[in-house]
Amino acid sequence: MDAKDYPEIIFSDHTQSVVIDGHHLDVEIYRTSIDPGWILSVENQFGTLTVSDNPPFFGDVLAWRAFEELVREEGITAFYNKKERRKLGI
């Protein structure tokens, strides 16, 4: 399979690293060149990914708003599993 056979990954301008209450998160919002739906992926400091892609977002701004809403409603713990939360004491 040639590189030309793979779809291009298009990253949103909203893709960024953020620090919330001292916790570093890498927020990626992206889609492929063959699918118009946007995917939200958040990686915590342990490398654990939280992915929201079902259904995909209709726009990158909607994906960013979903990230903000998750932080508002569930707090930083939304991006850590139980073991990680115990390690961090949260």
VENQUI-V394826 format. One record per pair of residues at least 6 apart in sequence whose C-alpha atoms are under 7 Angstrom apart, sorted by sequence separation. I is the first residue (numbers start at 1). GAP is how many residues later the second one is. D is the distance in Angstrom with one decimal. If there is no record, write none. Layout:
<<I | GAP | D> <I | GAP | D>>
This chain:
<<18 | 6 | 5.8> <19 | 6 | 6.2> <31 | 6 | 6.0> <43 | 6 | 4.5> <57 | 6 | 5.8> <18 | 7 | 5.3> <31 | 7 | 4.8> <42 | 7 | 5.5> <43 | 7 | 6.4> <17 | 8 | 5.7> <18 | 8 | 6.4> <30 | 8 | 5.4> <31 | 8 | 6.1> <41 | 8 | 6.5> <42 | 8 | 5.1> <77 | 8 | 7.0> <17 | 9 | 4.4> <29 | 9 | 6.5> <30 | 9 | 5.4> <41 | 9 | 5.7> <42 | 9 | 6.4> <16 | 10 | 6.1> <17 | 10 | 5.9> <29 | 10 | 5.5> <30 | 10 | 6.9> <41 | 10 | 4.4> <16 | 11 | 5.3> <29 | 11 | 4.7> <40 | 11 | 5.7> <41 | 11 | 6.4> <15 | 12 | 5.5> <16 | 12 | 6.5> <28 | 12 | 6.0> <29 | 12 | 6.3> <40 | 12 | 5.1> <15 | 13 | 4.5> <28 | 13 | 5.1> <39 | 13 | 6.1> <40 | 13 | 6.5> <15 | 14 | 5.4> <27 | 14 | 5.9> <28 | 14 | 6.3> <39 | 14 | 4.9> <14 | 15 | 6.6> <27 | 15 | 4.6> <26 | 16 | 5.6> <27 | 16 | 6.6> <12 | 17 | 5.5> <25 | 17 | 6.5> <26 | 17 | 5.1> <39 | 17 | 5.7> <11 | 18 | 6.0> <12 | 18 | 5.6> <25 | 18 | 5.6> <26 | 18 | 6.6> <38 | 18 | 5.3> <39 | 18 | 6.5> <11 | 19 | 4.3> <25 | 19 | 4.8> <37 | 19 | 4.8> <38 | 19 | 4.8> <10 | 20 | 5.5> <11 | 20 | 6.7> <24 | 20 | 6.5> <25 | 20 | 6.5> <37 | 20 | 5.4> <38 | 20 | 6.3> <9 | 21 | 6.7> <10 | 21 | 5.4> <24 | 21 | 6.0> <37 | 21 | 5.5> <38 | 21 | 6.1> <9 | 22 | 5.9> <10 | 22 | 5.7> <38 | 22 | 5.9> <9 | 23 | 4.5> <10 | 23 | 6.8> <40 | 23 | 5.8> <8 | 24 | 5.5> <9 | 24 | 6.3> <7 | 25 | 5.9> <8 | 25 | 5.1> <38 | 25 | 7.0> <7 | 26 | 5.5> <7 | 27 | 6.3> <50 | 29 | 6.2> <29 | 31 | 6.5> <29 | 34 | 6.9> <44 | 35 | 6.5> <12 | 48 | 6.2> <14 | 50 | 6.8>>
